[in-house]
């Protein structure tokens, strides 16, 4: 799985321009939030976090139904509960 970096400032418009590749790849958006882009073109928001020295991921929704703003709010809420 490859990783791709976007410019510092992310918007829904920049995320719409991401194209599928042969293999799934991650675009890191900060604070543990990233977008997984699948070969079929799906774009999924996920949050990466650690708990008791183990790494986990939390699925936050599919783009564009879940916007970048909503995904950031979900990360904030999830981090408060951890």
Buried (B, 14 or more C-beta within 10 A) or exposed (E): EEEEEBEEEBEEEEBEEBEBEEEBBBBBBEEBBBBBBEEEEEBBBBBBBEEEEEEEEBEBBEBEEBBBEBBBEBBEEBEEEE
